[in-house]
């Protein structure tokens, strides 16, 4: 229970706690007209739930002929212990093989709920990746009531060896509340192509999959649901840099893609028009956008917010830092909050191994139709350094070549 303005502000953002009511309200996903009374209710509800959330590319590939990454046989268990000790819901990528899954999950309680879109191959070689997306979602306490996996049709390069896509897991934290149609917490976890034009087209495949499923009852696409029924999280390794330099796509060309023409007209219109942060599509034409810009705009129309941009605001680089050959670019621990990286340290981006911000977290805002509210604390990048004395530290000092993103989710019945 957080019974004071100060306690609520420090929980929502210990780095920069709100000192004004307006800022405190802005840290919550509120409906129009909600004020401090509603905020206090959420933080003091006897049936409220908090869940520590983490999205992370694990870099667990040890496949002859397809890429052997360092210390996989040690890092899988290390990642398992780290996630089990610190989080309640984890969305992991690049857990390609069952061997790594077993070593990782052995660190979690046997009662944890798991969905892993893995391949069926029993041997460790390139074929073992076929049919595997590498995506795994773990929920410590809440049962995964339904899962739905969408495999991207557009693929290119080495990524063709994997079944990359989006894994939807559906949780119903307040299913016992029978006074209204139960809302679900839909968690979309994705890993998109590393390069090529395929990942640009995957943006529209992903958006269409979300549009078709986000409002359904308990993830059942055969049931009608209603707009704004559920709370939704989209996370993962998108391989789309927030700060992409150059390479913008001509929107006139994009509109000709079959993947775009498969979208409803209001989403197609967002491709070549300016989209405001609240999802409003203006009449102002845009002749070019980066792939990340397109993704952000389309998600805004669907009601999603970029949690890092809205609640943290720092550079937020996540890739090419833990394995950087440039010492000054290696992640620095936050001296005040040592569990996390120091977000004030901006790395050198003018290098061949320049850092990128390709891991993202998007969330839907408040709607009147949900049966429970959802709020998020300030997102951070945990300092995922490997334990002292771990094997092969000279080969890899951090648990992955990526940094993950974490937040605490607060769920409150209405």
ABEGO torsion letter per residue (X at the ends): XBABAAAAAAAABAABBBABAAAAAAABBBBBGBBAAAAAAAAABAABBBBBBBBBBAGBBBBBGAEBBBGAAAAAAAAAAAAAAABABBBBBGBABAAAAAAAAAABBAABBBBBBBBABABBBAAAABGBAGBBBBBAABBBABBBBBBBABBBEAAAABBBBBBBBBBBAAAABAABBBBBBBBBBBBBBABEAAAAAAAAAAAAAAAAAAABBGGBAABAEBBGABBBBBBEBAGBBAABBEGBBBAAAAAABAAAAABBAAAAAAAABBBBAAGBBBABBBABBBAAAAAAAAAAAAGBBBAAAAAAGBAGBABGAAABABAAABBBBBAABAABBBAABBBBABBAABBBBABBBBBBBBBAABABBBBBBBBBBBBBBBBBGBBGAAABABABABBBBBBBBBBBBX
